[in-house]
């Protein structure tokens, strides 16, 4: 896991809060404008009701003219969502520049869906994909003395998250460090994290398949080449051995994986790398895919 960011300086404090004040002021004016539009539409609606109840044809004609002047009125809600969201003191999300070691990842870029959220100290390696609605949080920082590492030290522990190359974090999955133990999340290469899965303060090895809706609790270890069935709950401190299939609530070993099932773990991750590149191209201006991408 990369080292935590250094502590902020006084100038960085000032620059951060000044930028935040300017940004919030702009958003405030945006909200005022939206409310003004909504109030204008409400006034026109009340006026229209009064005019339509009148028998004067000239007034009804004036209503039709006003309707054509502004036929559509949008009360657009203001969203503060940002896909890459830095957190002061905790750090900011970043894309790793390390050279990829997986052949399927070469020449690819990470795909981060526009409605996903990466918060704080999160590192995403090449070829990884963060899908729609997924949330990855590395926003916790606690003092070492609070978790008993060194009572004389005033340094902080950052519960960062690392997503390995070629790993896919599917829709609505939640990944975060543990604020009680100060342990972050380390996910290896070629891992598939299924829809709505939850991983908190745990370690996941390479080429693991985490089934949909599974939960991996703080302190758990899932070794490389293992398989968690959908809905599995791995408790804190449990170790899922390599080459095993686990299921249940709480999780328990069902059997050893066959050679065919082990190959499926690699196939699943590789296919998501290819799929992510198609989505990356459609996010570009125009939203068109080139022929090379379509053949993938």
N, C-alpha and C positions, 0 to 999 in steps of 0.2 A: 504494500500500500504506500503511495507517495507520502512524503512528509507533510504535516499540516502547515498551513500558511503562517507566516510570522505575525506577531501582534501588530495592530495598527498604530501608526504614529499620530501625533496631535494634528498634523496637517491633513492626514487621511480622514480623521474624524470630521474636521471642518469641511473638507471637500465633499464627503459623503452626505452630510446633513444639509449643506447648501444646495447640492444637486437635488436632494429629496424635496426641499422646500420649493424649488423652482418647478419641479415636475408636478407636485401636488397642487401648486397654484394654477398651472395650466389645466389640470383635471377638474379643478373647482369651477373654472370659467366654462369648461365643456358641460358640466352638469347644469350650471345656471342656464346656458343656452338651450339645453334639452328641455328643461322645465319650462322655459319661456315658450318653446314651440308647443308643448303639451297644453299650457294655459291658453295659448292662442287658438288651438284646435277646440278646446272646451268652450271658449267664448263663441266661436263660429257655430258650433253645434247648437248652443242655446238660442243664438240668433236665428238659425235656420228653423228651429221649432216654432218660434214666434211668427216668422214670416209665412210659413206653410199654413198656419192657422188663420192667416189673413185672406180675405177674398179679393184683395187688390192684385190684378195681374201684373202690374208694373213691378211690384215688390218681388213677385215670384221670378220674373225675368232677371232682376238684379241678383237673386240668389243663385240662379243658374250660371250667371257670369262669374260670381265669386267662386263657385265650385270648380269652374274650369281654370281659374287662376291657380288654385292649389288643390288638385284632385287627390293627392296622397299626402298624408301627414304621418311621419314616422317619429315615434317616441323611443329613440334608440337607447338602450341601457348602456351604461359605461362599464367596460370590463378592464380590470387591472391585471388580467392574466398575462404572464410572460413565460414562455417555454423555458428559458434559461434564467433563473432568478438567483442572483447573488445575495448572500446574507452577511451583513457586517459581522466581523469576528469569526464567523464560521467558514467563510471562503465563498468561492463561486464555481459553478459548473465549468468543466473544460473538456475539450476533445484531445485525447492523447496523440502525440506526434511520433510515437514509437513505431518502428518498422513492423508490419504484420508478419507473423510466422505461419499462418494458415494460407494455403494456396487459394482457397475459395474467396478469401478476403482481399487478395491483391487487386489493386486498382479500384477498390470500392471506397465509399465514404459512409460514415455513420448516418443512419436515418433517425431523426428525432421528430416525431409527429407534432404538428403545431398545437394540438390540444393536450399534449403530455406536459408534465411539469418536472423540472430538475431544479432542486433547491439546495444551495449551499455547496459543500465540499463533495462534489460528484465528478468522477472521472469516467469518461466513456472512450473505449478503445476502438480502433479501426474495425469497420464491418459490423459493428453492433447496431441494433435497432431498438428504439424505444417507441412503442406503439400507442395508439390513441387512448387517452384517458389514464395512462400509467403515471404514477407519482413516485419519484425517487428523491428522498430527503436525506441530506447530509448536513442538517442545520443545527445540530446539537453540539455544544461545547461546554464541558464541565471541568472544574478544577480537580487535579489529581488527588488532593487531600480528601475530597469527598468520596472517592472510591478506594481509598487506602493504598494508593501506589507509593506516595511519598509525602508524608505529612509536612515535611519542611519545605516542600516545593510549592510554588504558587503558579506553576505552569498549568496550561489547560490541555485536555485531551479532546481531540476532534473526532467525532463519530462519522468519518467519511465513508463514501460508498464507491467501489470500483466495479465497473462492468467490463468484463473481458472481451477480447476481440471475437467477432462472429456470434456474440450472444444476443438473443432476442428476449426482450421484456414485453410481453403481450398486453393486450388491452386491459385496463383497469387494475393491473398489478400494483402492489404497494411495497416499496423497499425503503427501509430506513435503519439508521444506527440505533443502538439502545442507549437511552439517556441515563439509565441506572448503573450500567456497568462500564460505560465509556467505550464499548466495542462497536466498531463499524461493520460494514458488510463487504465481503470480498467474494465476487462471483467470477469464476474462471472463464476459459475459452469454450466457445461452441455450446453454451448452455441455453436451454429453452425454459423460460419461466412462463408458465401457462396463464391464461386469462384469470384475473381476479385472485392470483396467488399473493401471499404476504410473506415477506422475509424481513426479520428484525434482528440485527446484531448477530448474524450467523455467517458461516463460511461454506461456500458451495464450490466444489472442484470443477474440473473440466468435463465437458460432454455429459452433463447431467440433464435429465428431463424432469422438471417440476410440474406435476399435473395441475390442471385447472382447479382453482379454489383451495389449493394446498396452503398450509401454514408452517413456516420454519421459525421456531422461537429462538430467543436470544441464547447464545452459547452452544447451539447445535452445530454439528459438522456433517455435511453431506459430501462424501468422498467422490472422486472422479468416476465416471462411467456407471452411475447408479440411476435408479428410476423411482420416482415417487408417484403413485397413482393419484388420480383426481380426488381432492378432498382430504388428503393425508395431513395429519397434524403431528409434526415432529417437535417433541418437547425440548426445553432447554437442557443441554448436557448430553442429549442422545447423539450417537454417531452412526450414520448410515454408511455401511461398508461398501467399497467399490464392487461393482458387478452384481448388486442385489436389487430386488424389487421390494419396496416397502409400501404398506397401505394401512389404513385404519385410523381411528381416533381413540387413544394415542397410536402412533405409528408402530408397526412391528414388521419384521421380515416375513415375506411370503415365500420367496424362492430366489434362486440364483437366475440371473438372466442368461438366455441362450445366446449363441453367437449371432443369430439373426436379429434378436432384440438389441444387442449391443450396436450393430451396424445401423439400426434404425435411429439411435441417438444421434449419430453423425449426420444421417440423411436429413433429419428434421431441422437441425441447425443450419445446414447448408442451403436447404430450400428457403429458409427465412432470410438468409443473406441475399439470395437472388430476388425474392419478393420485395425486400426493402429497397432495392435499387430501382425497381419499377415505380414504387411510391415516391422515391426521391426525385425521379424525372418528372412525374406528374405534378409535383409541387412547384416546378419551375414555371416561369411566365409562359402562358399559353397552354400548359398542361398536356403537352403532347409527348408521346413516347416514341423514341426512334426505333428503327427496325431491329437493331442489335439488341436492345433491351427486351423487345417483344419476343425474341427468339430464346431468351434465357429460360 
